[in-house]
């Protein structure tokens, strides 16, 4: 091969990097976004159920304060309230604890039941969502002020739970009706649905992390100043 040919090859322009090659996060999010686009109606419905139940719980506890009082008493009895009070002054440790609780809740209430019984996690966490709404109801002035920054926590963290419920729906539908995901039998449908649940579960991690950090730091640094300012 001549030197001229080698020089020509060395000087050939390089192919520009695509946006997905430049940003690994885009590659990480591409598959979940494809799943959402393909099943957008189900995704929208799951979100309506999740946020609707949170709002229903908030309203129900406001109209019937005994519901909220019962839920708060349960949190006191099981030690949750004491744990929050002991960690609130150390926000990074508080964030880590919140993250662990949220991941455990998603796994135990949504993912694991859905691996055994189709759609079981959706029904179970629907009930859990309503009870969480009861616990967060602004039944006192201080809780009403705390709900101002906490509303962003609700938006972020429950979006993560909605994605897990959406994944549970995809798994259940693929398992019961394999043709909806392009497979010929229930076993293949289960495997394909499980793969999509896995991708959606991975996409919840950034939401759970951001939500935990915001929840811990907003409770530590925003609620008290807002209470003094507004009350």
Secondary structure, DSSP 8 states (H G I E B T S, - for coil): --HHHHHHHHTS------HHHH-HHHHHHHHHHHHHHHTHHHHHHHHHHHHHHHHHHHHHHHHSHHHHHHHHHHHHHTTHHHHHHHHTTSHHHHHHHHHHHHHHHHIIIIIHHHHHSTTHHHHHHHHHHHHHHHHT---SHHHHHHHHHHHHHHHHHHHHHHHHHHHHHHHHHHHH-GGGGT-SSHHHHHHHHHHHHHHHHHHHHHHHHHHHHHHHHHHHHTHHHHHHHH-
